[in-house]
């Protein structure tokens, strides 16, 4: 589950970068724009896979990314490895997250990731998996949304793609729970397609199921609300 934190007064200072690097005021860098995810409850947090500083979900959006066909999306998801990391509910995010975007993230670390000289840390919770898939897809030229839903069992994060021939497709790329034996539909791959409709159960279905396992996962509760963020916000 993700944690949404409320805003307060920040004591963080902005990260200074070279003028040729990420612009700390706009979050722009070449063909890329940076954004953070805000919902009604506050700024969405994770474990800092890209930020490596303040545990903020950072979206890296590609200005040249385009909507895929459904076949192109499936092909991409089959090649991406986000779902192969284990889910670990650490519960180590405390306090409030506040301040302007440029004061909350490690721009030097993110620039190195975009440049290909550094890798993000492994995803731990669902918000991290959705962040990782969003950024991987965008850097591969595929437009992707970061999605937050509120269900009868709590918050959850996933992704969405606007395909050119099959409409809006929701993908849950969260890996299998670490150090446990699966009890439902899990497979060797954890890429899941799911219908997201307010008032109906959230029931993921494996996109690449193992032949010896059921493809349907357990319900995560009834969807109460859903919010899609394509690029995120940089300025408050």
C-alpha angles and dihedrals in degrees: 000000000000126000120225113202128202122240124256139155112304126221093185121116125223120259112246116223135175115277089246091056132070111327103239092206098051104020091230125142120169107302092349135091124195123216140169125220119249126184132172092277094052139266116349114240136196134159098295102258092163103015095054087188119054106018092247123150104242120194117207107202125192115218089209097049116122138195113268131220113251091254091051090050093051091047091051094047090050090057098042117090102203093110092054093074116092121250112241119184098208100168091202099130110105137170128014131316113220146150136062120320095248091055094052106053138061101242094183091058093047092048090054090052092051090047091051095241095111137031128221117251118260116281115252109176133029094267089057093051091050090047092049094049092046093052096041091051095046093049087050089055098257119126111234138176129217107225129200122191133184113215135178087265098046142275124331136178130217140143140259134204126196101220119199095228107025104036125229113358122192118210126191107199099173112138127236118283109273121252096003135106113244114249101187137028101326119144140188084274122046099201105129134186116211138180110232113201126152110248096023131094120270103236116166121206122205113251092200104027124184110248092237097052137070111255097216120089127207119276116264092204136274117315111245100175140352133204127186123203116189102177107000128223127282103178119056 
